[in-house]
Structures are given as C-alpha cells and as structure tokens.
C-alpha cells in the first residue's frame, strides 16, 4: 500500500472515531424551580420534571408545561416527607426582537417545602400466625421513629418484610392493605403493615413432570435445598434456573404443591412440583465465516440433547474452510455428579493447511471444570494428540499426551458483547512428545481483557496476552503447538498465523513466546447498528524468554449489527508496518466481538 493511500485510510478511521461522540442537545428544564430547599431536593425535582429541547411556542403551551411540572414537583415533595409543601407556578416572559422571534416564555415553579414530616411509629401486625422472626423484621426496617417519613421507604419496607418471610420458611406470606396516617398538626406519619404470614413451610420431595425424561435422581441432585429444609423462595427460583442453564430443555418451572403434611412442630411440608418441557432434542445448525486470511467456510453442527437422561449434550461438528477440513464429536455433562462441576469430552480429526503449516491431526480430550463461584472456575484434564505436519520438506509425526490446566475469573456482563467488567485467564499445559523427537515441554499463557463504558453509547475495550513454551528443544514441539500471531482474533491487518520467526527460506516456523495486545472503541446508538475502531499489536519470539525482534501493528474499523443473541462483526484492517508479501488490506466477518 503506498504511503498516501495508507494516510488516507488512517485519516478516515480518525474521522469515524470522532463521529462516535454523542450528540449534545441544548436541553432546558421543563420549568425553573424557585424556593428555599436543600440542594439535593432541588436536584431531585429537576430530575423528575425532566427537560425539553426548546422553549414554549405559546402562552398556552407554557401553562401546560407549568401544570405538568407542578404535579410532578408536588409528588416529589410528598415522596420526601414534605406533606404540607405548596407548589405554585408563574409564567415569565422576556422581550425579544419580534422581527426575529416571539417573546420567550419560561414556566417557573414556586415551591415552599415546609417542614419535613417524621415517623412517629411503625408497627408490623400479623393476621393469624405470628412468625418467630418478628424482632428480625423490625430491625431490617428503613423507617425509624423520628426518622424522615419517606414514601419510598414505606413501599420498600413492606416488600422487604414479605421477601424476608418468604426466605425464612413462610411460603405464603402476603401483604394486606397497609395503614398510613399523616398528622399535619404534629408533622408526623404513623405506619402499620398488615401481613398474613401463613404456615411455616419445609421442602418435601422434588416431583418431576412434563415432557422431559430424566434419570430418577437428577432432579434431587440439582435442587439447591434438602428435603426437610426450611422453605426459601430464592432456592425455588434457583432450581428453575439450574434446569434452564443446561441448555438441554425448552422450558422449566418449579412451584410448591398445594397439598401439605402437618408436622409436630406446627410447620407444614410441601412437595416441589418441577415441570420440565423437553422441546426439540435434535437440531441442525450452521455458521458461515468470511475472512481474507483466517479462512472462509462453513460449520455444520448436529446436536442431540439429553440423550442419556442426564441433561447432557452430544454435538457432531463438521468444518469445511479454505484452510481446514475437520469433523469432531463432543460430549458435555453440565452437572457431573454435582451442580458446580461439569465434564467435557471430545475427539476431532482435522486436515489443516495454513500459511504456517500443513498436515493432519487426531485430538482427544477429557476435562472436568470446577466452579467455585459465579466468576471463578478451574479446569483440569487429560489430552492426546497424534499429528503429522510437513516441516523442511518432510512429514514429522508427533504423539502427545498432556495435562490440561485452565483457570478463569470472568467478571464481564456478557460473554459475546461485554460493556463492563474484566476477564482473567491462565493456562498451563505440560506435554510429552513420544514421537520422532521425544521430549517434555510446557506451555503457559496469561490473558486479560478489560471493558469500560465511557458514555451511554461508547465502550472502551482492551486485551493483553502473553505466552511461553519451555522445556524440550524446538523439534519436540509440533508446528501446530508453536506460537503464531495475526488474524481476526489476534493482530488484525496481518494474515492468519503470518507473524512468526522465519527459517533460512523465509518460511514461518513458529515461536516459543508471544505477546499480543488490542484496544477498541465500540459505538452503539439506539439502532441495532454499531461501529468500532481498533488498534492491534503483537510479536512472536524464537526463544522461551526472548527479546522480541519486531512488533507488528494493525489499525482498522468495523461495522456491528446487534442481534438478540450476539453482534455480527465485519472488520477491515491494514498493517502499519507490513512486510514484503503482506496484503494491503484484510477483511474479517464473524459473530461476536473480537474479544
């Protein structure tokens, strides 16, 4: 690419990036606010009455705006305990040059808050059974005697009482009409919550129904409660969530049976009715990918759900691309003997032909993943690979047996289109090659991605990755296990796996260490269309801990179309420090963000 053309493209990317800045409108409040009140209260009034983009065009329109603003302001005053507040309005008119435009009219609110009312008394009255956690309920109330009489606290306290009861065994806890008395003479408010707690309830057996067939002990295994345990509404909802999280069923619901058994301690036991709809057990899907370097083609996927009645999934996948032909079988149990553990096992046969290597491989693995919480999980397993790749004009065979270790801390808000949070990953893979060049080598990788929303429509995203291979000599590390950079998930602007140390014939031979980094600005407005500009960098070293020779840089922009599932991505990138033989432009089309 000549210098002038490259500068033109870079300038265009800068213009696109600058267009991401959100539009700024000269909005003004629906009405001005006058009166002696705390700044926090004034700001709350302004936020509730809202803004408009232009001044009233007539006196009638100004009056309508003033009346609306007055109603909203009066509601704010009551919600904050100013029950004796007065809200009036006037219309101010400022003279203008009538030859240019008519006089400007501005609605003005005149607010006299008065005294903020306080709470005189709060009572929780139980109609029927008196729960044994009454003192705990009183301690959790936001409303306190002599405290401000806030309407929002009345509503939230009532909801909190009900939710607490339902989490502590009272499945049928219900609120009855509450009594709120506002005394304008004493400037106080008295609140009485009327509650029907119902019987204290314990979980019985989980009884499964619906079109799904499951192993007899599976519903009990996934239940987040024990038979005889105290009822907790959240645990009942969690049971439904756990079933749906397997992705093996169309729908699920859990509820308590109306029938009950009365216990000696006065509580009742009720069974849990778990209804599961199987939905389609067999599906066929496909994915199409287009890239000028990563390989274009199609993935065909057949999936069988719940084949052995344990909510597992069997997937048969075939890939036909310009640089790879493969077929693989994968078996996944989402809850392997316990709900915080999963099992993945698979086998794949592939023929690969990239700029870095050409050959065939047979790969198999079995991995167990342990979840410690919703963010952190660790995987461990065993793998085997038999391969044959062309190196220096000869077919080199390798037979690997390896340990697979992986740890992830994922605090992102979305897997395919994150806007806030971060992702930390670490891999450790010791491998022994007992093929043509035997030896033990270990691959270690660390990666981090960070996402931050910097405005309502713009997200900044960055990632960094570093890896090293140490141990046995280069000949013991098969070509497909060495490091390369370049491509849609690496350094865009360069061809797939084209960033690599070279041999005497200028052929890519792969390296033993790698560093990559990327930065993106992503814009999405109200429409499903979005844009991105990005910069990538990466380099591969010859040695395990080498001084990297040359860092390659790529710059580009992309279009995003956001679907309900994931964004469709189309990127175009240029290499900033291209080498002889590098293409001027690379294009990538895929599903999901680049990272």
BAVEX-232707 format. One record per residue (C-alpha): residue number from 0; x, y, z. Coordinates in Angstrom, 2 decimals, always signed. Example, Ala and Ser with C-alpha at 12.3 -4.5 7.8 and 13.67 -1.06 7.14 Angstrom:
! residues 2
- 0|+12.30|-4.50|+7.80
- 1|+13.67|-1.06|+7.14
***
This chain:
! residues 595
- 0|+0.00|+0.00|+0.00
- 1|+1.50|+3.37|-0.94
- 2|+2.02|+6.00|+1.72
- 3|-0.69|+8.40|+0.52
- 4|-3.34|+5.68|+0.40
- 5|-2.42|+4.47|+3.90
- 6|-2.58|+8.01|+5.30
- 7|-5.98|+8.49|+3.66
- 8|-7.34|+5.32|+5.28
- 9|-5.93|+6.23|+8.69
- 10|-7.44|+9.71|+8.43
- 11|-10.79|+8.14|+7.59
- 12|-10.60|+5.95|+10.69
- 13|-9.92|+9.02|+12.83
- 14|-12.99|+10.72|+11.35
- 15|-15.10|+7.64|+12.11
- 16|-13.83|+7.58|+15.69
- 17|-14.64|+11.25|+16.19
- 18|-18.16|+10.62|+14.91
- 19|-18.70|+8.31|+17.90
- 20|-19.08|+11.32|+20.21
- 21|-22.72|+11.50|+21.29
- 22|-24.85|+14.38|+20.01
- 23|-25.35|+17.19|+22.52
- 24|-28.70|+18.98|+22.54
- 25|-29.32|+22.33|+24.19
- 26|-31.92|+20.89|+26.54
- 27|-33.55|+23.07|+29.22
- 28|-35.67|+22.09|+32.24
- 29|-39.41|+21.80|+31.82
- 30|-39.66|+24.61|+34.38
- 31|-37.34|+26.62|+36.58
- 32|-37.50|+25.98|+40.32
- 33|-37.51|+28.68|+42.98
- 34|-37.78|+28.31|+46.75
- 35|-35.72|+27.66|+49.86
- 36|-34.86|+23.94|+49.96
- 37|-31.83|+21.62|+50.24
- 38|-29.77|+21.32|+47.06
- 39|-30.38|+17.58|+46.97
- 40|-34.14|+18.15|+46.97
- 41|-33.88|+20.76|+44.23
- 42|-31.82|+18.39|+42.07
- 43|-34.38|+15.65|+42.62
- 44|-37.20|+17.94|+41.47
- 45|-35.28|+18.88|+38.32
- 46|-34.51|+15.24|+37.54
- 47|-38.18|+14.24|+37.91
- 48|-39.79|+17.07|+35.92
- 49|-37.36|+16.44|+33.05
- 50|-36.16|+18.57|+30.17
- 51|-37.37|+19.85|+26.80
- 52|-35.39|+20.77|+23.69
- 53|-36.97|+24.17|+23.05
- 54|-38.89|+26.95|+24.77
- 55|-42.71|+27.08|+24.74
- 56|-44.09|+28.39|+21.45
- 57|-47.18|+29.93|+23.04
- 58|-48.58|+31.01|+26.40
- 59|-50.96|+28.02|+26.38
- 60|-48.08|+25.60|+25.88
- 61|-46.10|+27.28|+28.67
- 62|-49.06|+26.90|+31.02
- 63|-49.46|+23.20|+30.17
- 64|-45.78|+22.63|+30.89
- 65|-46.03|+24.52|+34.16
- 66|-49.04|+22.49|+35.29
- 67|-47.31|+19.23|+34.46
- 68|-44.12|+20.30|+36.25
- 69|-46.17|+21.39|+39.30
- 70|-47.85|+17.98|+39.54
- 71|-44.52|+16.19|+39.32
- 72|-42.92|+18.51|+41.89
- 73|-45.81|+18.02|+44.34
- 74|-45.36|+14.26|+44.01
- 75|-41.65|+14.65|+44.78
- 76|-42.41|+16.72|+47.87
- 77|-44.78|+14.09|+49.24
- 78|-42.37|+11.27|+48.50
- 79|-39.67|+13.06|+50.54
- 80|-41.93|+13.67|+53.53
- 81|-42.92|+17.29|+52.80
- 82|-46.65|+16.68|+53.08
- 83|-47.51|+20.33|+53.77
- 84|-45.48|+21.68|+50.83
- 85|-47.10|+24.18|+48.47
- 86|-46.29|+24.25|+44.75
- 87|-47.39|+27.20|+42.63
- 88|-46.25|+28.47|+39.24
- 89|-45.97|+31.58|+37.12
- 90|-45.02|+32.26|+33.51
- 91|-42.10|+34.67|+33.00
- 92|-41.91|+36.50|+29.70
- 93|-38.72|+38.06|+28.35
- 94|-38.97|+40.54|+25.50
- 95|-37.12|+39.83|+22.26
- 96|-36.82|+41.45|+18.89
- 97|-40.20|+40.41|+17.47
- 98|-38.87|+40.77|+13.94
- 99|-36.52|+37.90|+14.74
- 100|-38.66|+35.67|+17.02
- 101|-41.57|+35.96|+19.51
- 102|-41.16|+36.74|+23.22
- 103|-39.64|+33.91|+25.27
- 104|-41.93|+32.37|+27.92
- 105|-40.49|+30.39|+30.83
- 106|-42.55|+28.35|+33.35
- 107|-41.34|+28.90|+36.93
- 108|-42.26|+26.75|+39.94
- 109|-42.58|+28.45|+43.33
- 110|-42.04|+25.74|+45.97
- 111|-42.39|+26.15|+49.72
- 112|-41.37|+22.78|+51.19
- 113|-42.34|+23.47|+54.77
- 114|-41.33|+21.03|+57.50
- 115|-40.23|+17.52|+56.60
- 116|-42.56|+15.09|+58.40
- 117|-41.04|+12.39|+60.61
- 118|-42.09|+8.86|+61.57
- 119|-43.92|+8.62|+64.88
- 120|-44.48|+4.86|+64.96
- 121|-44.03|+1.74|+62.80
- 122|-45.96|-1.44|+63.51
- 123|-45.97|-4.85|+61.82
- 124|-49.32|-6.52|+62.52
- 125|-49.74|-10.20|+61.68
- 126|-53.17|-11.50|+60.77
- 127|-53.15|-15.08|+62.03
- 128|-49.86|-16.88|+62.70
- 129|-47.21|-14.83|+64.49
- 130|-43.78|-15.59|+62.91
- 131|-40.85|-16.35|+65.18
- 132|-38.67|-13.77|+63.39
- 133|-40.65|-10.63|+64.26
- 134|-37.73|-8.93|+66.01
- 135|-35.51|-9.53|+62.99
- 136|-38.13|-7.94|+60.71
- 137|-38.28|-4.79|+62.84
- 138|-34.50|-4.42|+62.77
- 139|-34.47|-4.55|+58.96
- 140|-36.89|-1.63|+58.52
- 141|-35.60|+1.60|+57.00
- 142|-38.39|+3.55|+58.67
- 143|-37.36|+4.51|+62.19
- 144|-39.17|+6.63|+64.82
- 145|-38.12|+10.30|+64.46
- 146|-36.63|+9.49|+61.06
- 147|-37.84|+11.15|+57.80
- 148|-41.23|+9.96|+56.58
- 149|-40.20|+8.88|+53.07
- 150|-42.89|+7.27|+50.93
- 151|-40.33|+5.12|+49.10
- 152|-39.25|+3.61|+52.42
- 153|-42.84|+2.65|+53.20
- 154|-43.08|+0.65|+49.96
- 155|-39.60|-0.88|+50.19
- 156|-40.05|-1.87|+53.85
- 157|-43.28|-3.68|+53.09
- 158|-41.64|-5.56|+50.21
- 159|-38.66|-6.39|+52.40
- 160|-40.89|-7.85|+55.12
- 161|-42.61|-10.12|+52.59
- 162|-39.34|-11.19|+50.94
- 163|-37.72|-11.91|+54.28
- 164|-40.64|-14.04|+55.38
- 165|-40.58|-15.99|+52.10
- 166|-36.86|-16.59|+52.51
- 167|-37.31|-17.85|+56.09
- 168|-39.95|-20.50|+55.57
- 169|-43.22|-18.58|+55.13
- 170|-44.05|-19.51|+51.55
- 171|-47.50|-17.89|+51.50
- 172|-46.59|-14.60|+53.18
- 173|-48.82|-11.85|+51.73
- 174|-49.24|-8.15|+52.37
- 175|-52.71|-6.87|+53.29
- 176|-53.76|-3.21|+52.83
- 177|-51.40|-1.11|+54.93
- 178|-52.48|+1.83|+57.06
- 179|-50.60|+5.12|+56.80
- 180|-51.79|+8.08|+58.86
- 181|-50.28|+11.53|+58.22
- 182|-50.88|+14.03|+61.03
- 183|-50.48|+17.59|+59.72
- 184|-50.70|+19.07|+63.20
- 185|-47.79|+17.09|+64.68
- 186|-46.00|+16.80|+61.31
- 187|-45.68|+13.06|+61.76
- 188|-46.59|+9.84|+59.95
- 189|-47.70|+6.56|+61.52
- 190|-47.35|+3.32|+59.55
- 191|-48.93|-0.06|+60.15
- 192|-48.02|-3.00|+57.88
- 193|-50.69|-5.70|+57.85
- 194|-49.23|-9.11|+56.97
- 195|-50.66|-12.60|+56.59
- 196|-47.62|-14.84|+57.17
- 197|-49.24|-18.23|+56.67
- 198|-47.77|-21.55|+57.78
- 199|-44.05|-22.08|+58.23
- 200|-43.13|-24.41|+55.38
- 201|-40.48|-27.05|+54.76
- 202|-39.41|-28.53|+51.43
- 203|-40.67|-32.01|+50.61
- 204|-39.63|-34.19|+47.67
- 205|-38.96|-32.89|+44.17
- 206|-41.57|-34.41|+41.86
- 207|-40.76|-34.02|+38.17
- 208|-43.37|-33.78|+35.43
- 209|-43.53|-32.60|+31.83
- 210|-42.30|-34.00|+28.53
- 211|-38.64|-34.29|+29.57
- 212|-37.38|-37.69|+30.68
- 213|-34.59|-37.66|+33.27
- 214|-32.67|-40.05|+35.48
- 215|-34.57|-40.61|+38.71
- 216|-32.02|-38.89|+40.99
- 217|-31.25|-35.95|+38.67
- 218|-33.94|-33.55|+39.98
- 219|-32.82|-34.20|+43.57
- 220|-29.16|-33.64|+42.63
- 221|-29.76|-30.24|+41.03
- 222|-32.07|-29.00|+43.79
- 223|-30.40|-26.25|+45.90
- 224|-32.21|-27.47|+49.03
- 225|-32.54|-30.64|+51.05
- 226|-35.78|-32.48|+51.77
- 227|-36.95|-31.20|+55.15
- 228|-35.09|-27.92|+54.77
- 229|-36.80|-24.62|+55.54
- 230|-38.53|-23.07|+52.53
- 231|-36.64|-20.31|+50.74
- 232|-38.23|-18.61|+47.72
- 233|-34.86|-17.89|+46.12
- 234|-33.90|-21.56|+46.25
- 235|-37.12|-22.44|+44.46
- 236|-36.26|-19.97|+41.68
- 237|-32.67|-21.26|+41.61
- 238|-33.97|-24.76|+40.87
- 239|-35.64|-23.48|+37.71
- 240|-32.53|-21.53|+36.72
- 241|-30.30|-24.57|+37.13
- 242|-32.50|-26.67|+34.86
- 243|-32.60|-24.00|+32.14
- 244|-28.84|-23.38|+32.41
- 245|-28.16|-26.84|+30.95
- 246|-29.49|-25.62|+27.57
- 247|-30.95|-29.09|+27.14
- 248|-34.60|-28.13|+27.65
- 249|-37.12|-25.71|+26.19
- 250|-38.61|-24.57|+29.49
- 251|-38.95|-25.29|+33.19
- 252|-40.91|-24.11|+36.24
- 253|-40.95|-25.01|+39.92
- 254|-43.68|-24.42|+42.48
- 255|-44.91|-25.80|+45.77
- 256|-47.65|-28.39|+45.82
- 257|-50.89|-27.08|+47.34
- 258|-51.20|-30.26|+49.41
- 259|-49.24|-30.40|+52.65
- 260|-48.45|-32.56|+55.66
- 261|-48.71|-31.01|+59.12
- 262|-45.57|-31.56|+61.23
- 263|-45.37|-31.98|+65.01
- 264|-43.71|-28.55|+65.42
- 265|-46.66|-26.84|+63.71
- 266|-44.92|-26.34|+60.38
- 267|-46.04|-27.98|+57.13
- 268|-44.15|-29.96|+54.48
- 269|-44.98|-29.42|+50.81
- 270|-43.51|-31.21|+47.80
- 271|-41.90|-29.26|+44.96
- 272|-43.50|-29.72|+41.55
- 273|-40.79|-29.39|+38.89
- 274|-42.21|-29.19|+35.37
- 275|-39.69|-29.56|+32.52
- 276|-40.54|-29.22|+28.84
- 277|-38.03|-31.13|+26.69
- 278|-38.57|-29.26|+23.44
- 279|-36.56|-30.33|+20.39
- 280|-34.00|-33.00|+21.19
- 281|-32.31|-32.86|+17.78
- 282|-31.22|-29.71|+15.98
- 283|-29.05|-28.90|+12.98
- 284|-27.42|-25.51|+12.61
- 285|-24.73|-23.83|+10.58
- 286|-22.30|-20.93|+10.77
- 287|-20.64|-19.08|+7.91
- 288|-17.39|-17.18|+8.28
- 289|-15.58|-14.98|+5.76
- 290|-12.01|-13.75|+6.04
- 291|-9.26|-12.83|+3.63
- 292|-6.73|-14.57|+5.86
- 293|-8.31|-16.74|+8.60
- 294|-10.05|-18.98|+6.11
- 295|-13.61|-18.77|+4.78
- 296|-16.12|-21.55|+5.03
- 297|-18.96|-23.14|+6.93
- 298|-19.51|-25.07|+10.16
- 299|-22.32|-27.64|+10.23
- 300|-23.49|-28.73|+13.69
- 301|-25.80|-31.56|+14.73
- 302|-26.83|-31.54|+18.39
- 303|-28.63|-34.18|+20.44
- 304|-29.92|-33.03|+23.83
- 305|-30.49|-35.19|+26.88
- 306|-29.62|-38.48|+25.11
- 307|-28.86|-40.44|+28.30
- 308|-31.39|-38.65|+30.54
- 309|-28.79|-36.63|+32.43
- 310|-29.33|-33.24|+30.71
- 311|-26.15|-33.74|+28.68
- 312|-25.46|-32.69|+25.10
- 313|-23.82|-34.62|+22.25
- 314|-22.56|-32.46|+19.39
- 315|-21.27|-33.54|+16.00
- 316|-19.49|-30.71|+14.18
- 317|-18.05|-30.60|+10.68
- 318|-15.92|-27.70|+9.41
- 319|-15.22|-27.03|+5.76
- 320|-12.99|-24.00|+5.27
- 321|-10.36|-22.90|+2.82
- 322|-7.65|-23.76|+5.36
- 323|-9.23|-26.57|+7.37
- 324|-11.44|-29.60|+6.99
- 325|-12.44|-31.31|+10.21
- 326|-15.05|-33.41|+11.96
- 327|-15.46|-33.65|+15.71
- 328|-17.65|-35.25|+18.36
- 329|-18.16|-33.61|+21.77
- 330|-19.98|-34.84|+24.86
- 331|-20.84|-32.47|+27.73
- 332|-22.43|-33.14|+31.09
- 333|-23.36|-29.76|+32.66
- 334|-23.72|-31.23|+36.16
- 335|-21.23|-34.05|+36.62
- 336|-22.16|-35.67|+39.95
- 337|-22.75|-32.20|+41.47
- 338|-24.10|-28.88|+40.20
- 339|-20.83|-26.95|+40.44
- 340|-18.89|-29.40|+38.27
- 341|-19.07|-30.19|+34.55
- 342|-17.44|-32.72|+32.23
- 343|-16.38|-32.14|+28.62
- 344|-15.00|-34.91|+26.43
- 345|-14.32|-34.78|+22.73
- 346|-12.45|-36.09|+19.73
- 347|-11.60|-34.34|+16.46
- 348|-9.94|-35.28|+13.18
- 349|-8.63|-32.37|+11.09
- 350|-6.70|-31.55|+7.96
- 351|-5.09|-28.08|+8.19
- 352|-3.39|-26.02|+5.51
- 353|-2.39|-22.52|+6.65
- 354|+0.47|-20.17|+5.87
- 355|+2.25|-21.64|+8.90
- 356|+1.83|-25.41|+8.50
- 357|+0.20|-28.21|+6.54
- 358|-0.81|-31.58|+7.96
- 359|-3.29|-33.76|+9.79
- 360|-4.08|-34.41|+13.42
- 361|-6.27|-36.53|+15.68
- 362|-7.07|-34.83|+19.00
- 363|-8.97|-36.10|+22.03
- 364|-9.53|-34.68|+25.50
- 365|-11.50|-35.05|+28.70
- 366|-11.79|-32.05|+31.04
- 367|-13.52|-31.54|+34.38
- 368|-14.42|-27.96|+35.35
- 369|-15.00|-26.94|+38.95
- 370|-16.93|-23.72|+39.62
- 371|-16.09|-22.02|+42.90
- 372|-18.48|-19.10|+42.42
- 373|-20.21|-17.34|+39.53
- 374|-16.93|-15.70|+38.47
- 375|-14.16|-18.17|+39.22
- 376|-13.65|-21.67|+37.81
- 377|-10.77|-24.08|+37.28
- 378|-10.48|-26.87|+34.72
- 379|-8.20|-29.90|+34.68
- 380|-7.98|-32.84|+32.33
- 381|-6.02|-35.07|+30.00
- 382|-5.47|-34.84|+26.26
- 383|-3.95|-36.91|+23.49
- 384|-2.93|-35.84|+20.01
- 385|-1.40|-37.70|+17.08
- 386|-0.25|-35.44|+14.27
- 387|+1.76|-35.29|+11.09
- 388|+2.91|-31.93|+9.70
- 389|+5.19|-31.07|+6.81
- 390|+8.42|-29.49|+8.07
- 391|+11.57|-28.89|+5.98
- 392|+10.08|-30.99|+3.20
- 393|+9.44|-34.00|+5.44
- 394|+6.41|-35.33|+7.28
- 395|+7.13|-35.13|+11.01
- 396|+4.98|-37.26|+13.29
- 397|+4.23|-36.41|+16.90
- 398|+2.33|-38.22|+19.64
- 399|+1.42|-36.02|+22.58
- 400|-0.03|-36.88|+25.95
- 401|-0.69|-33.81|+28.04
- 402|-2.25|-32.35|+31.12
- 403|-4.77|-29.59|+30.56
- 404|-4.98|-26.86|+33.21
- 405|-7.06|-23.72|+32.86
- 406|-8.31|-21.06|+35.30
- 407|-10.77|-18.25|+34.58
- 408|-12.07|-15.28|+36.53
- 409|-14.90|-13.78|+34.48
- 410|-16.49|-10.56|+35.77
- 411|-17.95|-9.43|+32.43
- 412|-21.61|-8.50|+31.99
- 413|-21.89|-10.51|+28.75
- 414|-19.96|-13.31|+27.06
- 415|-20.42|-12.20|+23.45
- 416|-20.87|-8.44|+23.78
- 417|-19.42|-7.18|+27.09
- 418|-19.61|-3.50|+28.02
- 419|-18.27|-3.50|+31.59
- 420|-16.08|-5.81|+33.64
- 421|-12.97|-7.87|+33.04
- 422|-11.77|-11.37|+32.18
- 423|-8.62|-13.04|+33.53
- 424|-7.35|-16.35|+32.14
- 425|-4.39|-18.64|+32.78
- 426|-3.33|-21.88|+31.07
- 427|-0.69|-24.44|+31.99
- 428|-0.25|-27.43|+29.63
- 429|+2.61|-29.87|+30.25
- 430|+3.04|-32.08|+27.16
- 431|+5.21|-35.11|+26.47
- 432|+6.01|-35.93|+22.85
- 433|+6.94|-39.55|+22.34
- 434|+7.06|-39.20|+18.55
- 435|+10.00|-38.64|+16.21
- 436|+11.59|-36.06|+18.57
- 437|+10.61|-37.02|+22.09
- 438|+10.73|-34.61|+24.99
- 439|+8.72|-32.80|+27.65
- 440|+7.66|-29.18|+27.12
- 441|+5.21|-26.92|+28.94
- 442|+3.02|-24.13|+27.56
- 443|+2.00|-21.32|+29.91
- 444|-0.31|-18.46|+28.91
- 445|-1.77|-15.47|+30.74
- 446|-4.51|-13.24|+29.34
- 447|-6.60|-10.31|+30.47
- 448|-9.43|-8.32|+28.90
- 449|-10.97|-5.11|+30.30
- 450|-14.22|-3.37|+29.33
- 451|-15.42|+0.06|+30.45
- 452|-18.45|+2.06|+29.34
- 453|-17.30|+5.67|+28.95
- 454|-20.68|+7.05|+27.84
- 455|-24.15|+5.83|+27.11
- 456|-23.15|+4.74|+23.61
- 457|-19.37|+4.15|+23.74
- 458|-17.45|+1.22|+25.24
- 459|-13.66|+1.07|+25.51
- 460|-12.18|-2.44|+25.40
- 461|-8.64|-3.70|+25.73
- 462|-6.86|-7.02|+25.96
- 463|-3.37|-8.37|+26.58
- 464|-1.93|-11.87|+26.19
- 465|+1.47|-13.39|+26.90
- 466|+2.67|-16.95|+26.46
- 467|+5.80|-19.06|+26.62
- 468|+6.85|-22.62|+25.79
- 469|+9.74|-24.01|+27.80
- 470|+11.38|-27.38|+28.25
- 471|+12.41|-29.66|+25.37
- 472|+14.00|-28.31|+22.20
- 473|+12.17|-26.83|+19.22
- 474|+11.99|-30.15|+17.37
- 475|+9.93|-31.68|+20.18
- 476|+7.24|-29.00|+19.83
- 477|+4.99|-29.79|+16.83
- 478|+4.37|-26.98|+14.34
- 479|+0.72|-26.61|+15.35
- 480|+1.68|-26.15|+19.04
- 481|+4.11|-23.29|+18.47
- 482|+3.15|-19.63|+18.68
- 483|+1.96|-17.54|+15.75
- 484|+0.17|-14.20|+15.57
- 485|-2.01|-12.44|+13.03
- 486|-5.65|-12.84|+12.04
- 487|-9.12|-11.84|+13.21
- 488|-8.58|-12.89|+16.84
- 489|-5.00|-11.69|+17.03
- 490|-3.34|-8.84|+15.11
- 491|-5.85|-7.71|+12.51
- 492|-4.30|-6.34|+9.33
- 493|-1.94|-9.32|+9.05
- 494|-2.74|-12.74|+7.63
- 495|-3.70|-15.66|+9.86
- 496|-0.58|-17.03|+11.64
- 497|+1.78|-14.99|+9.43
- 498|+3.57|-13.25|+12.33
- 499|+6.26|-15.77|+13.19
- 500|+10.02|-16.32|+13.22
- 501|+11.32|-17.42|+9.80
- 502|+13.77|-20.07|+8.72
- 503|+16.51|-19.67|+6.13
- 504|+13.94|-19.97|+3.32
- 505|+11.68|-17.30|+4.87
- 506|+9.07|-19.90|+5.85
- 507|+7.10|-19.49|+9.09
- 508|+8.40|-21.90|+11.73
- 509|+6.55|-20.65|+14.81
- 510|+7.99|-19.36|+18.06
- 511|+8.24|-20.21|+21.74
- 512|+6.96|-16.92|+23.18
- 513|+4.22|-14.44|+22.30
- 514|+2.90|-11.04|+23.34
- 515|-0.30|-9.50|+21.94
- 516|-2.47|-6.51|+22.75
- 517|-5.57|-4.81|+21.35
- 518|-7.61|-1.68|+22.01
- 519|-11.09|-0.91|+20.66
- 520|-13.65|+1.87|+20.87
- 521|-17.15|+0.49|+20.24
- 522|-20.13|+2.67|+19.48
- 523|-23.78|+1.71|+19.50
- 524|-26.66|+4.16|+19.44
- 525|-30.37|+3.45|+19.59
- 526|-30.39|+1.47|+16.31
- 527|-29.05|-2.10|+16.04
- 528|-26.10|-0.82|+14.01
- 529|-22.78|+0.00|+15.64
- 530|-19.21|+0.83|+14.72
- 531|-15.75|+0.19|+16.08
- 532|-12.21|+1.42|+15.58
- 533|-9.29|-0.62|+16.81
- 534|-5.54|-0.98|+17.04
- 535|-3.75|-4.33|+17.48
- 536|-0.13|-5.22|+18.16
- 537|+1.74|-8.49|+18.52
- 538|+5.05|-10.27|+18.19
- 539|+6.41|-13.81|+18.44
- 540|+9.87|-14.69|+19.77
- 541|+12.18|-17.56|+18.87
- 542|+13.09|-18.44|+22.46
- 543|+11.02|-19.15|+25.56
- 544|+12.00|-15.82|+27.12
- 545|+13.43|-13.94|+24.17
- 546|+13.91|-10.33|+23.24
- 547|+11.22|-9.78|+20.65
- 548|+12.61|-8.69|+17.30
- 549|+9.77|-6.76|+15.71
- 550|+6.33|-5.78|+16.92
- 551|+3.67|-5.75|+14.20
- 552|+0.85|-3.18|+14.31
- 553|-2.57|-3.19|+12.69
- 554|-5.24|-0.49|+12.52
- 555|-8.82|-0.79|+11.39
- 556|-12.54|-0.13|+11.69
- 557|-15.61|-2.30|+11.70
- 558|-19.37|-2.45|+11.41
- 559|-21.53|-4.20|+14.00
- 560|-25.12|-5.37|+13.68
- 561|-26.51|-6.24|+17.10
- 562|-28.94|-9.13|+17.23
- 563|-30.74|-10.50|+20.29
- 564|-28.07|-13.22|+20.51
- 565|-24.75|-11.57|+19.59
- 566|-23.39|-8.85|+17.30
- 567|-22.48|-9.68|+13.71
- 568|-19.00|-8.29|+13.07
- 569|-17.35|-7.07|+9.87
- 570|-13.85|-5.60|+10.24
- 571|-11.38|-4.14|+7.78
- 572|-7.77|-3.59|+8.84
- 573|-4.42|-2.51|+7.40
- 574|-0.90|-3.46|+8.53
- 575|+1.01|-0.37|+9.65
- 576|+4.45|-1.94|+9.26
- 577|+3.84|-4.50|+6.55
- 578|+6.45|-6.85|+5.19
- 579|+7.05|-7.96|+1.61
- 580|+4.21|-10.29|+0.68
- 581|+1.69|-8.92|+3.21
- 582|-1.69|-7.92|+1.77
- 583|-2.64|-4.25|+1.81
- 584|-6.00|-4.90|+3.49
- 585|-7.57|-7.74|+5.48
- 586|-11.33|-8.31|+5.91
- 587|-12.97|-10.33|+8.70
- 588|-16.66|-11.29|+9.07
- 589|-17.77|-13.24|+12.13
- 590|-20.18|-13.49|+15.09
- 591|-19.43|-11.80|+18.42
- 592|-16.89|-9.15|+19.29
- 593|-13.21|-9.79|+18.51
- 594|-12.60|-10.15|+22.28
***
